[in-house]
Each structure stands twice: as C-alpha cells, then as structure tokens.
Amino acid sequence: MRPCRHCAHESADHLSFCSQCGHRFAGTSPGLPALGSVGPRGLDRAYASAAFSRTLVATARGAGSTGRATVAGTPSGTGRTRTNGQPNARVQTDSSGRPVSRSRLRWAAGSIGYIYVFLRDKLDAGERRRRLIEERVGAEALLSGALNELALVVLREGVQHADLTGLLEAIGRAYARRESAAADMAASGTLQQAEAARLGAQEAAAETQWTASDRASRDADEILRATAADRNSASVRLARLKDERSRIAREKTNNDAGGDARAAQLAHEAVGLADEQRALDEQIERLDRQLADLRDSSAASRAAAAAARAKLEQAVAARRDAASAMATSIAGRQRDRADAEREAADLTDQLGRATNELRPPHGVLLSAYQNIDRLNETIADRSAQIAAIEQAQAHYDQRKLLTGVGLLTSMLIATAAALWAAFK
C-alpha cells in the first residue's frame, strides 16, 4: 500500500494516483516492461529497478518516524506542518490519525469525486491485470519451449540418468514407430501408383473392346434393318403381282369370245407375270435366309457388346475399390505417424520436466536450468502481482461510493425536473 502525502489515504501499489482524493503520486513507478521486449537478464534488472523505485517512493522523509501522519506532514523545527504544498497549515486528525472533514458539503463533493476515482482505478487495474496476464502467458509459453529444448539437449548429448532411462527408451520406440509409419506410407504410395497404372490399363483395354463390340452390333443392326426392308418391299411386290395374275386369269376366262389377239396378249402377260413371280419368290427366299443369319449375327454382337460393357464396369469398379483401399491404407499410415509424433512430443515434454526436477549435473544443461529458473520466477512474480491487484479491488470505501452515486443521481433527477419545469 502507498500513502498519499495530501490526505494520508493508503492506496494500492500499482496505482499512480490516490484512490481517496485523486491526486497523482509525486514519484510514480515506471512499471515493468513487457515480457517480449527484454530477455530474462533484462527482466531481472527491470524487477530490481521497479522494486527499488517503489521502496524509495514509500520511504518517509523523517529519520525516526513512519506512518500516515509522518507522510501527510513532515514535522519541522517550529512544530508546523506542510500540507498540500502550503506551509503553516495544520491538519486536524481524529483518534485514529485520519484527517477530519471541515464540512458535510466538502465530504459530499468528495463522495461525488470518488466515483471518478473509483472508475479510473478500475480501468487502470483492469489494464494492468490484462498486461500482467499476457506477460504470464508469454512466460508460460517460453517455459514450455525451454523444457522442450532441455529434453532435446538431453537426447542430443546422450545424458544418462537412472530415472530417465524409461523415458529415453519410450522416446526411442516412438521415433522408431514414426519412421516405420513414414516408410510404410511411402511404400503404400508407390504401390498405389503401380496399382492405379495396372487397373487403368485394364480399364482402357475393356473400354476399347466394348467400343468395337458396340460398333459391330450397331452395324449388324443396320444391315438387318436394310434386309428386312428389302424383304418387305419384295413381299409387297409379290402380293401385287399375284393380284395382277388373278385379274388376268379372270379377264381371260370372261373374254373367251373376244378374239385370238386379246387372248394371246393375256397369255403373254400371264407368262411374264409368272416369271416375275418366280423371281420374287426366289428373292424372298434368299432374303429370309439372310435375315435369319443377320438376326443370329446381331444377337451375337449384342451379347458380345453386353459382355464387354460388363467387363468395363467391372474394371472401373475394381479401380475405384483399389483406389479407396489404398487411400484408406495411406490414411491409416498417416494416423500412425501422427500418433507416434504426438506420443514422442508428449514423452519429450515429460523428459524435459523430469530432467528439470532431477537436475543431472551435466555442464551443457546449466544454462537451460538458469533459463527455466528465471522463467519460473517471472511467472511467480506476475501471479503475485495479479493476486495483489485482485486483493486491492476490495479496499474501496463502499459507503462513500454509494453516497456519491446517490448524490449524483439526485442531482441529475433535480436538474431534469428543473429543466422540465422551465420548458413546460
């Protein structure tokens, strides 16, 4: 706690002003630097300087007396005191040594001003607490890195200790599992590429075979459709030819007395139609045989195309399944490697903490020990300062603060009522 030389009220050490009267302290501690701006040795010097400055500020002027009365007014040879910068002014105190207010009006004004003091104190304390928490978090991160570096030094230099043997062997096994998982992952990648190339070639061959079979099937269907059309055309012509021969036969029967010329003509037409009908019958018979052969060929082509299509789909599915299986295998190897790395990191952290606790007497570890000790001191100092700030938050005059809030509220209500009455 720091006493004010104006009103003798004790305020928290981190404040640069009095929480009672609001006057700024004459000798303000410059505060501690940020953790990231200086090194561990610089932090030690900064802590020493800050602590020495606070000691100088809190030391009384008198050689043989201390306390509020001594800081509030230093006795002189004439028995008078110096208060608020004015000589020959005597402070009236009660039995507890606190100054007595001259009037209730002054105390009320001080209560209203105490609201500002309270708010400013809260803001300053919050800002300082946030900065201290950031510095403590940074020191904890540096401590974790220092412990990890200590473990790496132990592994690199081959430091041996009976209590560290189990951790060292576990770290060796974790590193071996990591290397094995990395090698398996590389082998799986190579195998995946070879399998993908083989299955890709099979898929390309199946696709080529299906394309050829499908083209042959389409050509057979086109020939079959053309032959069927010719057969239908020949059937239509044959039907017409038969109708024409029937007409000629009826006309020849009905025209027996029409003359020899007409009979000869009808006989000639009948012979020609008979020859044409014979040719059409032969053509239709030939087309029927072709249609049967083409239907068999088309069916065989469609069956071959369907088989090629099924083979292609099977090749595509096999390639997809193989790719999925290889991806799953590689993902498993990656998980194994990540687990091994995580286990190695955890074991390395445990090795660093165990080494810090055991402190094996090895020359290369001394600087790491000193760095860890400085960081632990920094964390402890920041935690103590945060606890002091939180403890100082409970040392406010609640009665004076509530009085000031009530008076300020009453003044605002009275001002609003006066303005309402004036502008009504």
KOLRORO-547054 format. One line per field, with one value per residue (C-alpha): residue number from 1; x, y, z. Coordinates in nm, 3 decimals. Layout:
<rs>
num = c(NUM/...) .
x = c(X/...) .
y = c(Y/...) .
z = c(Z/...) .
</rs>
This chain:
<rs>
num = c(1/2/3/4/5/6/7/8/9/10/11/12/13/14/15/16/17/18/19/20/21/22/23/24/25/26/27/28/29/30/31/32/33/34/35/36/37/38/39/40/41/42/43/44/45/46/47/48/49/50/51/52/53/54/55/56/57/58/59/60/61/62/63/64/65/66/67/68/69/70/71/72/73/74/75/76/77/78/79/80/81/82/83/84/85/86/87/88/89/90/91/92/93/94/95/96/97/98/99/100/101/102/103/104/105/106/107/108/109/110/111/112/113/114/115/116/117/118/119/120/121/122/123/124/125/126/127/128/129/130/131/132/133/134/135/136/137/138/139/140/141/142/143/144/145/146/147/148/149/150/151/152/153/154/155/156/157/158/159/160/161/162/163/164/165/166/167/168/169/170/171/172/173/174/175/176/177/178/179/180/181/182/183/184/185/186/187/188/189/190/191/192/193/194/195/196/197/198/199/200/201/202/203/204/205/206/207/208/209/210/211/212/213/214/215/216/217/218/219/220/221/222/223/224/225/226/227/228/229/230/231/232/233/234/235/236/237/238/239/240/241/242/243/244/245/246/247/248/249/250/251/252/253/254/255/256/257/258/259/260/261/262/263/264/265/266/267/268/269/270/271/272/273/274/275/276/277/278/279/280/281/282/283/284/285/286/287/288/289/290/291/292/293/294/295/296/297/298/299/300/301/302/303/304/305/306/307/308/309/310/311/312/313/314/315/316/317/318/319/320/321/322/323/324/325/326/327/328/329/330/331/332/333/334/335/336/337/338/339/340/341/342/343/344/345/346/347/348/349/350/351/352/353/354/355/356/357/358/359/360/361/362/363/364/365/366/367/368/369/370/371/372/373/374/375/376/377/378/379/380/381/382/383/384/385/386/387/388/389/390/391/392/393/394/395/396/397/398/399/400/401/402/403/404/405/406/407/408/409/410/411/412/413/414/415/416/417/418/419/420/421/422/423/424) .
x = c(0.000/0.116/0.016/-0.087/0.107/-0.206/-0.474/-0.268/-0.501/-0.334/-0.380/-0.270/0.090/0.000/-0.199/-0.039/-0.296/-0.470/-0.798/-0.929/-0.860/-0.745/-0.407/-0.128/0.167/0.487/0.719/0.538/0.699/0.765/0.621/0.759/0.846/0.665/0.798/0.864/1.074/1.360/1.540/1.550/1.850/1.680/1.367/1.569/1.721/1.376/1.225/1.507/1.472/1.093/1.114/1.387/1.179/0.874/1.093/1.215/0.863/0.723/1.008/0.918/1.121/1.163/1.453/1.282/0.906/0.679/0.305/0.021/0.087/0.453/0.386/0.099/0.304/0.673/0.744/0.972/1.160/0.866/0.613/0.416/0.345/0.344/0.016/-0.095/0.211/0.115/0.339/0.199/-0.117/-0.207/-0.409/-0.688/-0.689/-0.909/-0.801/-0.713/-0.491/-0.729/-0.797/-1.136/-1.354/-1.429/-1.791/-2.052/-2.062/-1.696/-1.748/-2.041/-1.830/-1.554/-1.806/-1.911/-1.549/-1.482/-1.694/-1.436/-1.154/-1.324/-1.386/-1.036/-0.890/-1.099/-0.986/-0.619/-0.631/-0.803/-0.547/-0.256/-0.412/-0.460/-0.097/0.027/-0.182/-0.039/0.314/0.245/0.102/0.408/0.637/0.450/0.491/0.863/0.886/0.727/0.975/1.265/1.162/1.135/1.479/1.617/1.479/1.630/1.967/1.943/1.868/2.135/2.412/2.321/2.280/2.223/2.038/1.881/1.539/1.538/1.611/1.244/1.152/1.452/1.360/0.995/1.101/1.325/1.034/0.806/1.065/1.101/0.723/0.719/0.994/0.823/0.491/0.669/0.835/0.504/0.336/0.599/0.568/0.189/0.217/0.441/0.210/-0.089/0.071/0.159/-0.187/-0.354/-0.146/-0.229/-0.601/-0.604/-0.456/-0.718/-0.994/-0.862/-0.848/-1.201/-1.327/-1.163/-1.317/-1.660/-1.634/-1.551/-1.827/-2.082/-1.985/-2.015/-2.353/-2.476/-2.352/-2.528/-2.850/-2.825/-2.776/-3.061/-3.294/-3.196/-3.251/-3.584/-3.689/-3.593/-3.786/-4.095/-4.066/-4.037/-4.340/-4.544/-4.440/-4.521/-4.866/-4.934/-4.804/-5.035/-5.329/-5.235/-5.218/-5.557/-5.704/-5.557/-5.689/-6.039/-6.024/-5.909/-6.195/-6.451/-6.308/-6.309/-6.502/-6.307/-6.069/-5.741/-5.535/-5.663/-5.624/-5.265/-5.188/-5.332/-5.137/-4.819/-4.879/-4.955/-4.623/-4.430/-4.602/-4.532/-4.160/-4.155/-4.340/-4.089/-3.801/-3.967/-4.023/-3.659/-3.556/-3.784/-3.648/-3.292/-3.378/-3.537/-3.217/-3.015/-3.249/-3.205/-2.827/-2.830/-3.054/-2.813/-2.516/-2.690/-2.777/-2.417/-2.290/-2.525/-2.419/-2.050/-2.117/-2.302/-2.015/-1.763/-1.977/-1.992/-1.617/-1.562/-1.787/-1.608/-1.271/-1.396/-1.534/-1.210/-1.005/-1.232/-1.222/-0.845/-0.803/-1.032/-0.847/-0.507/-0.629/-0.759/-0.425/-0.229/-0.465/-0.403/-0.027/-0.062/-0.264/0.000/0.270/0.075/0.009/0.377/0.478/0.224/0.346/0.708/0.622/0.444/0.731/0.979/0.784/0.781/1.156/1.216/1.008/1.170/1.517/1.428/1.317/1.615/1.876/2.150/2.491/2.587/2.769/2.559/2.239/2.335/2.228/1.894/1.844/1.912/1.671/1.396/1.453/1.426/1.101/0.955/1.042/0.878/0.558/0.551/0.609/0.331/0.093/0.173/0.111/-0.222/-0.325/-0.227/-0.439/-0.738/-0.693/-0.670/-1.008/-1.181/-1.024/-1.263/-1.486/-1.823/-2.013/-1.851/-1.902/-2.273/-2.315/-2.155/-2.371/-2.683/-2.593/-2.506/-2.833/-3.027/-2.855/-2.938/-3.302/-3.325/-3.168/-3.408/-3.704/-3.587/-3.547/-3.887/-4.044/-3.863/-3.962/-4.313) .
y = c(0.000/0.356/0.653/0.984/1.292/1.506/1.312/1.025/0.765/0.434/0.320/0.009/-0.006/-0.029/0.300/0.624/0.837/0.840/0.646/0.886/1.236/1.167/1.343/1.184/1.048/1.251/0.954/0.708/0.372/0.336/-0.018/-0.339/-0.375/-0.616/-0.970/-0.992/-0.668/-0.784/-1.106/-1.298/-1.099/-0.773/-0.881/-0.944/-0.596/-0.442/-0.618/-0.494/-0.136/-0.134/-0.275/-0.022/0.267/0.164/0.146/0.500/0.630/0.464/0.577/0.858/1.178/1.163/0.960/0.826/0.808/0.646/0.621/0.831/1.138/1.136/1.113/1.358/1.626/1.625/1.789/2.088/2.279/2.514/2.236/2.325/2.102/2.134/2.009/2.033/2.241/2.521/2.586/2.683/2.467/2.220/1.903/1.820/1.446/1.220/0.948/0.708/0.962/1.027/1.389/1.533/1.683/2.055/2.035/1.794/1.982/1.913/1.546/1.525/1.679/1.432/1.146/1.256/1.288/0.945/0.798/0.919/0.791/0.451/0.423/0.534/0.291/0.008/0.087/0.116/-0.202/-0.390/-0.270/-0.365/-0.703/-0.775/-0.684/-0.900/-1.195/-1.158/-1.149/-1.454/-1.645/-1.550/-1.667/-1.998/-2.045/-1.968/-2.212/-2.488/-2.417/-2.416/-2.755/-2.896/-2.756/-2.913/-3.253/-3.214/-3.131/-3.445/-3.654/-3.488/-3.504/-3.852/-3.752/-4.065/-4.093/-4.390/-4.221/-4.109/-4.448/-4.546/-4.216/-4.234/-4.587/-4.488/-4.190/-4.421/-4.658/-4.368/-4.241/-4.593/-4.621/-4.283/-4.384/-4.717/-4.544/-4.299/-4.586/-4.776/-4.461/-4.416/-4.783/-4.753/-4.450/-4.638/-4.940/-4.714/-4.564/-4.907/-5.048/-4.743/-4.780/-5.154/-5.107/-4.806/-5.019/-5.289/-5.031/-4.882/-5.229/-5.313/-4.980/-5.041/-5.388/-5.256/-4.978/-5.229/-5.471/-5.193/-5.067/-5.420/-5.466/-5.134/-5.229/-5.567/-5.397/-5.155/-5.442/-5.635/-5.338/-5.285/-5.654/-5.656/-5.351/-5.525/-5.833/-5.626/-5.450/-5.782/-5.917/-5.614/-5.652/-6.023/-5.956/-5.701/-5.944/-6.218/-5.981/-5.887/-6.253/-6.320/-6.025/-6.153/-6.503/-6.363/-6.146/-6.441/-6.651/-6.380/-6.295/-6.635/-6.496/-6.170/-6.278/-6.452/-6.133/-6.041/-6.399/-6.409/-6.081/-6.205/-6.529/-6.334/-6.111/-6.416/-6.578/-6.258/-6.223/-6.589/-6.537/-6.223/-6.402/-6.685/-6.437/-6.262/-6.591/-6.676/-6.328/-6.352/-6.696/-6.565/-6.261/-6.486/-6.685/-6.362/-6.229/-6.544/-6.521/-6.147/-6.195/-6.454/-6.227/-5.927/-6.126/-6.245/-5.887/-5.757/-6.034/-5.953/-5.581/-5.655/-5.876/-5.604/-5.348/-5.565/-5.618/-5.242/-5.173/-5.441/-5.282/-4.937/-5.073/-5.261/-4.947/-4.742/-5.002/-5.032/-4.655/-4.638/-4.922/-4.765/-4.425/-4.588/-4.764/-4.441/-4.255/-4.526/-4.487/-4.112/-4.159/-4.395/-4.143/-3.858/-4.069/-4.159/-3.793/-3.688/-3.958/-3.856/-3.492/-3.582/-3.803/-3.528/-3.282/-3.535/-3.586/-3.212/-3.181/-3.489/-3.357/-3.021/-3.195/-3.431/-3.174/-3.415/-3.249/-3.202/-2.895/-2.844/-2.827/-2.546/-2.262/-2.434/-2.470/-2.099/-2.001/-2.222/-2.078/-1.722/-1.805/-1.969/-1.659/-1.442/-1.649/-1.641/-1.263/-1.198/-1.424/-1.241/-0.903/-1.023/-1.153/-0.818/-0.629/-0.854/-0.811/-0.433/-0.424/-0.493/-0.195/0.073/0.288/0.138/0.389/0.686/0.536/0.466/0.816/0.971/0.766/0.864/1.234/1.233/1.058/1.305/1.598/1.455/1.399/1.751/1.900/1.709/1.822/2.185/2.168/2.007/2.278/2.553/2.430/2.314) .
z = c(0.000/-0.078/0.147/-0.011/0.101/0.065/0.256/0.407/0.248/0.161/-0.200/-0.388/-0.510/-0.880/-0.879/-0.993/-0.806/-0.468/-0.458/-0.188/-0.317/-0.675/-0.651/-0.853/-0.660/-0.692/-0.754/-0.985/-1.051/-1.421/-1.412/-1.552/-1.918/-2.147/-2.138/-2.510/-2.523/-2.296/-2.223/-1.895/-1.764/-1.864/-1.678/-1.362/-1.382/-1.452/-1.150/-0.928/-1.055/-1.013/-0.660/-0.565/-0.706/-0.503/-0.192/-0.249/-0.306/0.006/0.237/0.476/0.497/0.871/1.006/1.313/1.245/0.986/0.914/0.772/0.988/0.902/0.525/0.536/0.706/0.794/1.129/1.122/1.388/1.464/1.509/1.196/0.902/0.525/0.369/0.004/-0.076/0.174/0.478/0.821/0.761/1.034/0.961/1.209/1.287/1.496/1.739/1.454/1.279/0.983/0.882/0.984/0.708/0.757/0.641/0.516/0.185/0.127/0.218/-0.027/-0.303/-0.220/-0.243/-0.592/-0.699/-0.554/-0.836/-1.088/-0.869/-0.844/-1.218/-1.310/-1.058/-1.205/-1.560/-1.465/-1.258/-1.542/-1.796/-1.571/-1.489/-1.861/-1.933/-1.646/-1.765/-2.117/-1.976/-1.761/-2.058/-2.263/-1.983/-1.962/-2.339/-2.308/-2.017/-2.225/-2.505/-2.258/-2.117/-2.468/-2.552/-2.234/-2.339/-2.688/-2.535/-2.320/-2.630/-2.841/-2.582/-2.461/-2.096/-1.886/-1.556/-1.383/-1.350/-1.715/-1.873/-1.913/-2.080/-2.313/-2.422/-2.473/-2.686/-2.894/-2.953/-3.051/-3.300/-3.442/-3.488/-3.659/-3.902/-3.970/-4.040/-4.273/-4.463/-4.489/-4.615/-4.888/-4.989/-4.995/-5.222/-5.466/-5.463/-5.519/-5.828/-5.972/-5.900/-6.049/-6.367/-6.399/-6.338/-6.570/-6.850/-6.789/-6.796/-7.121/-7.285/-7.169/-7.299/-7.639/-7.660/-7.563/-7.822/-8.100/-7.993/-7.974/-8.321/-8.467/-8.302/-8.443/-8.796/-8.776/-8.669/-8.962/-9.215/-9.054/-9.083/-9.452/-9.536/-9.355/-9.557/-9.885/-9.776/-9.701/-10.037/-10.220/-10.030/-10.132/-10.494/-10.486/-10.346/-10.621/-10.882/-10.759/-10.771/-11.130/-11.237/-11.076/-11.271/-11.597/-11.529/-11.463/-11.773/-11.983/-11.851/-11.915/-12.259/-12.430/-12.732/-12.752/-13.017/-13.056/-13.036/-12.690/-12.571/-12.700/-12.526/-12.196/-12.230/-12.293/-11.987/-11.775/-11.876/-11.794/-11.456/-11.379/-11.448/-11.234/-10.954/-10.969/-10.939/-10.645/-10.469/-10.507/-10.382/-10.080/-10.000/-10.022/-9.806/-9.549/-9.523/-9.493/-9.229/-9.023/-9.047/-8.971/-8.671/-8.530/-8.601/-8.442/-8.132/-8.102/-8.148/-7.880/-7.644/-7.707/-7.653/-7.328/-7.208/-7.298/-7.116/-6.805/-6.819/-6.848/-6.549/-6.351/-6.437/-6.334/-6.005/-5.935/-5.998/-5.773/-5.495/-5.520/-5.504/-5.200/-5.027/-5.094/-4.974/-4.655/-4.607/-4.658/-4.420/-4.160/-4.200/-4.165/-3.847/-3.712/-3.790/-3.631/-3.320/-3.297/-3.334/-3.072/-2.835/-2.897/-2.827/-2.503/-2.393/-2.483/-2.267/-1.982/-2.028/-2.004/-1.685/-1.530/-1.617/-1.462/-1.143/-1.122/-1.236/-1.357/-1.304/-1.669/-1.796/-2.111/-1.905/-1.668/-1.898/-1.957/-1.581/-1.529/-1.806/-1.660/-1.311/-1.442/-1.625/-1.313/-1.111/-1.376/-1.367/-0.986/-0.982/-1.235/-1.043/-0.718/-0.881/-1.025/-0.682/-0.526/-0.781/-0.715/-0.340/-0.375/-0.552/-0.217/-0.037/-0.162/0.060/-0.032/0.186/0.018/-0.328/-0.266/-0.121/-0.428/-0.664/-0.469/-0.466/-0.836/-0.919/-0.707/-0.880/-1.223/-1.125/-0.980/-1.296/-1.518/-1.306/-1.320/-1.698/-1.735/-1.520/-1.714/-2.059/-1.968) .
</rs>
